[in-house]
Amino acid sequence: MEQINKSISKNIKRVRQERNLSLEKTSELTGVSKTMLGQIERGESNPTVTTLWKIANGLRLSFSSLISQDRPSVTLIKKNEVEPVIENDGQYRVYPLVSFNPENQFEVFLITLEPGCEHKSEPHNAGVEEYIFVNDGTLEVEVNDKLYVVDCEDTIIFDADKPHIYRNNGNKIVKCSVLIHYPL
């Protein structure tokens, strides 16, 4: 977790400085307290997925731009070497696989949900789409109060600027690949 927290700290501070934003103004834009933002920037806090989404949405950034590290032109990404962002007492894990790149306008994650896990996702900015490919298990996705059951090897695509919830009501871990596409 230490390296990912360093990246989060560095990236938030860099964006704030590039945009000449005070902690107070950043707090207003994101809905995250000045105290929490300061702790994150100093590496004293381990932000949740929800907090990171609030920051990303408020600053109009991709999620992975907050956690990304510099990478070479060819990269082999091994899941066991990727530090996940963990929430819900370890029941919900987000593995950042492909960081946002302005040329292709998307980012990719592997997400795992333990049995019984429910994760409420913050609505993203207007025009953002999610493409979820279920690799193992059955995922329930609730979008705008409508429930969709996505079985193994099935895909769901939706406008992510609406409230949405991921749920695992099964008895085995759900694994899914998530591509988030940002508009130009």
C-alpha positions as CSV (number, residue, x, y, z in Angstrom):
1,M,0.0,0.0,0.0
2,E,2.9,2.3,0.7
3,Q,3.8,2.9,-3.0
4,I,0.2,3.5,-4.1
5,N,-0.3,6.1,-1.3
6,K,2.9,7.9,-2.4
7,S,1.6,8.1,-5.9
8,I,-1.8,9.3,-4.7
9,S,-0.1,12.0,-2.6
10,K,2.2,13.1,-5.4
11,N,-0.6,13.2,-8.0
12,I,-3.1,15.2,-6.0
13,K,-0.5,17.7,-4.9
14,R,0.7,18.1,-8.5
15,V,-2.8,18.7,-9.8
16,R,-3.6,21.2,-7.1
17,Q,-0.4,23.1,-7.8
18,E,-0.9,23.0,-11.6
19,R,-4.3,24.5,-11.1
20,N,-3.3,26.9,-8.3
21,L,-5.9,25.4,-6.0
22,S,-5.8,25.8,-2.3
23,L,-6.8,22.9,0.0
24,E,-9.9,24.9,0.8
25,K,-10.9,25.3,-2.9
26,T,-10.1,21.6,-3.5
27,S,-12.3,20.6,-0.6
28,E,-15.2,22.7,-2.0
29,L,-14.8,21.1,-5.4
30,T,-14.5,17.5,-4.1
31,G,-16.6,17.3,-0.9
32,V,-13.5,15.9,0.9
33,S,-12.5,17.9,4.0
34,K,-9.3,20.0,4.0
35,T,-8.0,17.9,6.8
36,M,-8.4,14.7,4.9
37,L,-6.9,16.2,1.7
38,G,-3.9,17.4,3.7
39,Q,-3.4,14.0,5.3
40,I,-3.6,12.3,1.9
41,E,-1.1,14.7,0.4
42,R,1.3,14.2,3.3
43,G,0.9,10.4,3.0
44,E,-0.7,10.2,6.5
45,S,-4.0,8.7,5.3
46,N,-5.0,5.7,3.3
47,P,-8.0,7.0,1.2
48,T,-10.9,4.8,0.4
49,V,-12.1,4.1,-3.2
50,T,-15.1,6.4,-2.5
51,T,-12.9,9.3,-1.3
52,L,-10.7,8.8,-4.4
53,W,-13.7,9.0,-6.7
54,K,-14.9,12.1,-5.0
55,I,-11.5,13.7,-5.6
56,A,-11.4,12.5,-9.2
57,N,-14.9,13.7,-10.0
58,G,-14.5,17.0,-8.2
59,L,-11.2,17.7,-10.1
60,R,-12.5,16.2,-13.3
61,L,-9.8,13.6,-13.5
62,S,-9.8,9.9,-14.2
63,F,-9.5,7.6,-11.2
64,S,-6.3,6.1,-12.4
65,S,-4.6,9.5,-12.8
66,L,-4.7,9.8,-9.0
67,I,-2.9,6.4,-8.5
68,S,-0.8,6.2,-11.6
69,Q,3.0,5.9,-11.7
70,D,5.3,6.5,-14.7
71,R,5.6,3.5,-17.0
72,P,7.8,2.5,-19.9
73,S,6.6,2.0,-23.5
74,V,6.0,-1.8,-23.1
75,T,4.6,-3.0,-19.8
76,L,3.7,-6.5,-18.6
77,I,1.2,-6.1,-15.7
78,K,1.0,-9.0,-13.3
79,K,-1.9,-8.9,-10.9
80,N,0.1,-10.2,-8.0
81,E,2.4,-7.2,-8.4
82,V,-0.4,-4.6,-8.5
83,E,-1.3,-2.9,-5.2
84,P,-5.1,-2.9,-4.9
85,V,-7.2,-0.1,-3.4
86,I,-9.2,-1.9,-0.7
87,E,-12.6,-1.0,0.8
88,N,-15.4,-2.7,2.8
89,D,-12.9,-4.4,5.2
90,G,-11.2,-6.1,2.2
91,Q,-14.3,-7.3,0.6
92,Y,-14.0,-4.9,-2.4
93,R,-10.6,-4.6,-4.2
94,V,-9.7,-2.5,-7.2
95,Y,-6.5,-3.4,-9.0
96,P,-5.5,-0.5,-11.4
97,L,-4.2,-2.3,-14.5
98,V,-4.1,0.3,-17.3
99,S,-3.8,4.0,-16.2
100,F,-5.7,6.7,-18.0
101,N,-4.0,8.1,-21.1
102,P,-5.4,11.2,-22.8
103,E,-4.8,9.7,-26.3
104,N,-7.1,6.8,-25.7
105,Q,-9.5,8.2,-23.1
106,F,-9.9,5.1,-20.9
107,E,-8.6,3.2,-17.9
108,V,-8.9,-0.5,-16.9
109,F,-9.2,-2.1,-13.6
110,L,-9.7,-5.6,-12.2
111,I,-12.3,-5.6,-9.4
112,T,-13.0,-8.4,-7.0
113,L,-16.0,-8.6,-4.7
114,E,-16.2,-11.2,-1.9
115,P,-19.5,-13.0,-1.3
116,G,-22.0,-10.6,0.3
117,C,-20.1,-7.5,-0.7
118,E,-22.0,-4.4,-1.9
119,H,-20.2,-1.3,-3.2
120,K,-22.0,2.0,-3.9
121,S,-20.1,3.9,-6.6
122,E,-20.2,7.7,-6.8
123,P,-21.7,8.9,-10.1
124,H,-18.9,9.9,-12.5
125,N,-18.8,13.1,-14.6
126,A,-21.3,13.5,-17.6
127,G,-20.4,11.3,-20.6
128,V,-18.4,8.7,-18.7
129,E,-19.2,5.1,-19.6
130,E,-18.4,1.9,-17.8
131,Y,-17.8,-1.5,-19.6
132,I,-17.8,-4.4,-17.2
133,F,-16.7,-7.8,-18.3
134,V,-17.5,-10.5,-15.7
135,N,-14.6,-13.1,-15.6
136,D,-15.8,-15.2,-12.7
137,G,-19.0,-15.4,-10.6
138,T,-22.3,-13.4,-11.0
139,L,-22.3,-9.7,-10.5
140,E,-25.4,-7.7,-9.8
141,V,-25.2,-4.1,-11.0
142,E,-27.8,-1.5,-10.0
143,V,-28.0,1.6,-12.3
144,N,-30.5,4.3,-11.5
145,D,-32.4,1.9,-9.3
146,K,-32.7,-0.8,-11.9
147,L,-31.1,-4.2,-11.2
148,Y,-29.1,-6.1,-13.8
149,V,-27.7,-9.6,-13.3
150,V,-24.4,-10.1,-15.2
151,D,-23.3,-13.7,-15.4
152,C,-19.8,-15.0,-16.0
153,E,-18.4,-14.1,-19.4
154,D,-21.2,-11.5,-19.9
155,T,-20.8,-7.7,-20.3
156,I,-22.7,-4.7,-19.2
157,I,-22.2,-1.2,-20.5
158,F,-23.8,1.9,-19.0
159,D,-23.6,5.6,-18.6
160,A,-21.7,6.0,-15.3
161,D,-22.8,9.5,-14.5
162,K,-25.8,8.0,-12.7
163,P,-25.8,6.3,-9.2
164,H,-24.6,2.7,-9.5
165,I,-24.0,-0.2,-7.1
166,Y,-22.0,-3.4,-7.5
167,R,-23.2,-6.4,-5.5
168,N,-22.1,-10.0,-5.0
169,N,-25.0,-12.0,-3.7
170,G,-23.4,-15.3,-4.6
171,N,-21.2,-17.7,-2.6
172,K,-18.0,-17.2,-4.5
173,I,-15.7,-14.3,-5.3
174,V,-16.8,-12.2,-8.3
175,K,-13.9,-11.0,-10.6
176,C,-14.6,-8.5,-13.3
177,S,-12.6,-6.3,-15.7
178,V,-13.8,-2.7,-15.8
179,L,-13.0,-0.3,-18.6
180,I,-14.0,3.3,-17.9
181,H,-14.2,5.5,-21.0
182,Y,-14.0,9.3,-20.6
183,P,-15.4,11.7,-23.2
184,L,-13.1,14.0,-25.2
